[in-house]
């Protein structure tokens, strides 16, 4: 499917006016960055890059799209001719997917003609803003969950396509699996699921439902025990599943108290290996509160797919430099009021201490080294229009997950704290 | 594109176990409803139905999807055979798209075999929860804006496909137009847009940029005047565009104060007909605060596409009745803890007073009449698997927009208040 109309009308009217003035062809640099993190968050997580690169392959205009733009008079004939042959031929570099970011980190840099960089603006921001918001929330949940696996199960609470992207972002941030089948099919992500309350209600009794489930899915399945009465549900589950019953799921009530006595009941009944999954409206705080409860895994839905209070990463995409008519690079930036930014192409390094622990995000207008232990943050994604395929699909998700894990390990431990605070490392803007 | 894998894994494992137990074929009724509105909201707006019906046409399983489900062992062979021939053959009724809803309004009712209703659960909820959340927020913005048009421009702040659905939902709720081109192409929605700060920065001066824009897009275009200095920007805009300049856009700073003196400046310069559009992080409260400022239209982005603090409508989809093995209908409901609901198929009527103003949402387990002025809320969407095409595409959006307008007009005026409060009309659950 073509991705080129996932674009704001004004990108194409700007293109039209710039084609007419001749400025459309000026070599330009755009940067995507976040002016700040959501209030109280210690770090953000870059996600969506792999999806962006995949979509960029299909970012061109076919006859039907051109006809729409022509019929609705969005742009004139000259612009339609330009779009007819549109293919991104420039350069995209940026933070690896899964990497952490901080205020003013230059997350993605696009260098091309103004025309090309302008036309792909909306698409870039849609993907980075959504996927990074989800990954940033997911990463905090993983920090709260410690060694217990988290299952992403929020598909029903968000747009059907966002759900697929959210599952992908959650896996990058460390989730173990997802309920979303399309995400499994597209990205090779592990999917899981057993049954809902409707399955129990469908049958003539809870025992009949559990028997049907165990007969079909095996004794290692997880039975949902809170449709009627939790204690009776657990006893029936054990009666039906026996000592090899895989797990029970609790989806309502006071989960901390319940998990405690359900564990004891399971142990009393000899089901020491039957696990407990909890799933009712969890977020990073509820997960943290459950740390001392005998829970084996968490299912997270609404809070994950809505970014736990911050459903968008608020990244912007700004022209920071462009050539003038003499071919000289000119740094540019908006000056008015409360949205100032720094002109010029940025380079970023994560400064480390002698134990390879991050100490600062250092951003400069030239390529540089801090002189000490450090890690360069920008990698090439698109070179002369050639997209690096290794970041797309299942392999991209694996890479991003590994990158995220390594970047989190590199942070001071305070990064994992849920309490509101400043970014865990400062962003230092160098003068050179 | 097929929609059938926009589904949680557990829908298919439930299907498998129910096929094995024989219960899969029991005639069943599921209902989608919201237990409550987001805190303080006076009403919710149903949206997504047209998208759902369109997607339902493509809800079947092709070879690649079946191979995925087989390779990953999501389900067994018997279940794959069932899915191979899957087509929804049941009945869907519900609230018209654009209609208002309240706690426990039976928004969508699906009657079919358990198997069919179960398999489409996740997809139904994804669409209704997302689109209704956006439409509900959009409707409040329209109430705040009064007669001034609102432009949807949040595409860059949400997933690229959510953006299209959000634009559609905004139009249903009364927005005038969108920036999203794909929404224009799919649903015949009016798209608008002119230029961004990057366009000004691209050129050698603001005047050069404005000249390029006016030359290409005409004098009735809207110039963005806050890249450098707003006053100088307005003067340059008038110099370039003359008295026929269409508009200026303010995207930063104190919009209330700015709009005031910019209007005076425009008037002083003779540009009485040049309009002022404001666009910086507006939500329903900011729009209300601007009511007395001389603003002509509002561009709304982030707050719209994220549901203004409530990005999901939290609807659930519950089995409320099913037949037993003797063919008798049995009302069913979860009983445990904090998520109880009422079993049995619901019917809903909006009770009106003699001036056709709504006074209550009346819900009953049987078809009924209040005896006074009233409006039946449920309409047929799918009958014996036959989808009513009139709700799909551009015609569906038009119908939904008209329905929303009429339903809002029918409400007491307090519905338009932004202050937190109870639902504007009570939901009365009748005992019969």
Interface residues (C-beta under 8 A of the other chain):
Chain A: X1 X3 X5 X6 X7 X8 X9 X10 X11 X12 X13 X14 X16 X17 X18 X19 X20 X21 X23 X26 X28 X30 X55 X64 X65 X68 X69 X72 X74 X76 X114 X118 X121 X122 X123 X125 X126 X127 X129 X130 X131 X153 X155 X156 X157 X158 X159 X160 X161 X162 X163 X164 X165 X179 X180 X181 X182 X184 X185 X191 X192 X193 X194 X195 X196 X197 X198 X199 X201 X202 X203 X204 X208 X211 X212 X213 X215 X216 X217 X226 X227 X228 X229 X230 X233 X251 X252 X253 X302 X305 X306 X311 X312 X314 X317 X318 X319 X322 X324 X325 X332 X333 X334 X335 X336 X337 X338 X339
Chain B: X1 X3 X5 X6 X7 X8 X9 X10 X11 X12 X13 X14 X16 X17 X18 X19 X20 X21 X23 X26 X28 X30 X55 X64 X65 X68 X69 X72 X74 X76 X114 X118 X121 X122 X123 X125 X126 X127 X129 X130 X131 X153 X155 X156 X157 X158 X159 X160 X161 X162 X163 X164 X165 X179 X180 X181 X182 X184 X185 X191 X192 X193 X194 X195 X196 X197 X198 X199 X201 X202 X203 X204 X208 X211 X212 X213 X215 X216 X217 X226 X227 X228 X229 X230 X233 X251 X252 X253 X302 X305 X306 X311 X312 X314 X317 X318 X319 X322 X324 X325 X332 X333 X334 X335 X336 X337 X338 X339
